[in-house]
Amino acid sequence: MSEKKIIKLEDVKQIEDGLYNFFSSININNIPWCLEYFNDSKHTALLFKSSGYTEEIEHYLGGGYRATYPFEIYIQASRKDTKARLDLSRILYALVQALAEEEAQGFPNLALDEATPQEVALTTLPSDYTGEEAALSTFYCSMTLTYEKKGRFE
């Protein structure tokens, strides 16, 4: 192994695009998906967001590497009562479960350009992001995807 390198922005974008395409293909009650930011603060929506830096954890002699990509999934919806708030976290758990099933099957539907997904980890449980005073509730959870990218000479 040699010294870690900075991951190219185009490589990070490929991972982000692949994950966003995977999640946005999951239809939950026709709730629209957003990338990075909600379209507004008035409508129910799901959101895929990059969170932090992609970190190389191994670098190969042939130029390839193994890295982690941290991301978050949010849901924004009206909150009427405790059941409604629980339903928001349950939607996030369903998405986490969908990705766990995808991993168990060898990632047949998660297409990453020139990279191979290896594993996914839930890093925070679904929880309330906005607090009690907000008109719309926003819940989120954090995850990390570990993937491998082959080098030019591999």
Buried (B, 14 or more C-beta within 10 A) or exposed (E): EEEEEEBEEEBBEBBBBBBBBBBBEBEEEEBEBBEEEBEEEEEBBBBBBBBEEBBBEEBBEEEBBBBBBBBBBBBBBEBEEEEEBEBBBEBBBEBBEBBBEBBEEEBEEBBBEEBBBBEBEBBEEBEBBBEEEEEBBBBBBBBBBBBBBBEEEE
